[in-house]
Amino acid sequence: MTAEAINTIKLLSASEVANTIGMSKSWIYQQIKQGKFPEPLRLGPQKTAWKFADIAEWINALPQGVEQ
């Protein structure tokens, strides 16, 4: 991976992901266990983060709302 590519990667904490998608951290971890949400990266023994691109891809893959 080039330095340029690394500079474009943004990592999000669990709180940032929760705020971004409007759901709780517990909901996120439940969805991960069910295989319905992207796995975080392990940055250390007690630190995880998600790639912004993975979260954006998950959001884009959600079904569209029902039109009224």
C-alpha positions as CSV (number, residue, x, y, z in Angstrom):
1,M,0.0,0.0,0.0
2,T,1.4,3.4,-0.9
3,A,1.7,6.3,1.5
4,E,-0.9,8.1,-0.6
5,A,-3.4,5.3,-0.1
6,I,-2.8,5.2,3.6
7,N,-3.5,8.9,3.9
8,T,-7.0,8.4,2.4
9,I,-8.0,5.8,5.0
10,K,-10.1,7.2,7.8
11,L,-10.7,5.1,10.8
12,L,-13.8,5.4,13.0
13,S,-14.2,4.4,16.7
14,A,-17.3,2.5,17.8
15,S,-18.8,5.7,19.1
16,E,-18.2,7.5,15.7
17,V,-19.7,4.5,13.9
18,A,-22.7,4.6,16.2
19,N,-23.2,8.3,15.6
20,T,-22.7,7.9,11.8
21,I,-25.4,5.2,11.4
22,G,-27.7,6.4,14.3
23,M,-27.6,3.1,16.2
24,S,-26.1,2.0,19.5
25,K,-22.8,0.4,20.0
26,S,-24.5,-2.7,21.4
27,W,-26.6,-3.0,18.3
28,I,-23.5,-2.7,16.1
29,Y,-21.7,-5.6,18.0
30,Q,-24.9,-7.7,17.9
31,Q,-25.0,-7.2,14.1
32,I,-21.3,-8.2,13.8
33,K,-22.0,-11.4,15.7
34,Q,-24.8,-12.1,13.2
35,G,-22.6,-11.4,10.2
36,K,-24.7,-8.4,9.2
37,F,-22.2,-5.6,9.9
38,P,-18.5,-5.1,9.0
39,E,-15.9,-6.4,11.4
40,P,-13.7,-3.8,13.0
41,L,-9.9,-3.8,12.7
42,R,-8.0,-4.8,15.8
43,L,-5.5,-2.0,16.6
44,G,-4.5,-3.3,20.0
45,P,-5.7,-5.5,22.9
46,Q,-8.6,-3.1,23.7
47,K,-8.8,-0.9,20.7
48,T,-10.8,-1.5,17.5
49,A,-11.8,0.8,14.6
50,W,-13.6,0.6,11.4
51,K,-12.5,1.8,8.0
52,F,-14.9,4.7,6.9
53,A,-15.0,3.0,3.5
54,D,-16.4,-0.2,5.0
55,I,-19.1,1.7,6.8
56,A,-20.0,3.8,3.7
57,E,-20.2,0.5,1.7
58,W,-22.5,-1.0,4.3
59,I,-24.8,2.1,4.2
60,N,-24.9,2.1,0.4
61,A,-25.9,-1.6,0.4
62,L,-29.0,-1.0,2.7
63,P,-32.3,-1.4,0.9
64,Q,-34.0,1.9,0.0
65,G,-37.0,3.0,2.1
66,V,-40.5,2.4,1.0
67,E,-42.0,5.2,-1.1
68,Q,-45.4,6.5,0.1
